[in-house]
């Protein structure tokens, strides 16, 4: 599995866990329990060993809602850094270059 496929799998797992959390919130159920149950199901289909270890840790977390928020924030920060590195800085408006 290449790094791009692994990144997409990681993103997909984060989104699925977030959806489980939001659905539990909407139906008045425990969000932590929903995330743990979701992780149990995700672990059956995750292909990457690294991602599997991350979601095992999320499942065992004392506060999975906060842990999931941290995973999402870190993933978003990493994506922003990658975009900043891959896109050259644009010329400022009013520059004198032709």
N, C-alpha and C positions, 0 to 999 in steps of 0.2 A: 504494500500500500504506500503510495507516494504521499508527500507532505500535504499536497493540495487536497487529495481525497480524505486524508486524516482531518484536515481543518474543516472540511464540509461535514464530515461525520460528527465532529465535536460540536459544531454549530447546530446541527440538526438535533443532537441530544439535549443541548441547552434549551432550545426552543420547545421541544416536547416536554421537558421537565417544567418549564415556565407555564406552558399551557395547562399541565396537570395542576399546578399551584393556583392559577387563575380560576380554573373550573371549580376547584375545592372552595376557593374564596366565594365564588358566585353562589354556590349551593350550601354555604354555611358549614362546610366540613373542615377538618383540620388540614391545614396546608402542609405541615411537616409530614404527616402520614401520607398524604397524596404524593409528595415528592419521593419519599422512601419507596412507596409501592411502584411508582413510575421507574425509579432507578432499578428496582428488581426486575422489571420487565425489559428495560433497556439493556441490562447486562446480558440478556439472552441473545441479543442481536448485534452488540458492538463488536467490531472486528479488530480494532486497534487495542493492543495490550495497554498502552499508555492511557487511552481514554477510559478503558475498563477500570483501571486503577483509580482514576479521578472520580468516576461515578460510584465505585465501591466506597471511597472516602466520603462522598456526598451522602450516600445512604447511611453511613455510620455517624455522621455529624450530629452534634448535640443540637444545633440549630440549622437545619438544612435550608431554610428560607434565606438566611443571611449568607450561607455558603454558596448557594446558587446565585445570589446577587453578586457576590464576589467573582465567581466564575464568569458571569456575563460581563461585568465591568472590565475584568482583565482581558477577556477576548476582544471586546470592543476597543480597548486601548491598544492592543497588539495590532488590530486591523488598521486603526488610524495611523500607527507608526509605519506600517507596511505601505499604506497609500502615500504617506509623506515621502517615503524613500523612493517609491517607484515613479512618482510624478515630479518632474523638475519644477523648481520654483518659477512662477510666472513673472514676466516683466511687470513692474509697477506701471500704473497708468501714467501717461505723460513722459515716458522714457524717450530718449533721443535716438534710440537705435532704429534703423530703417526696417 
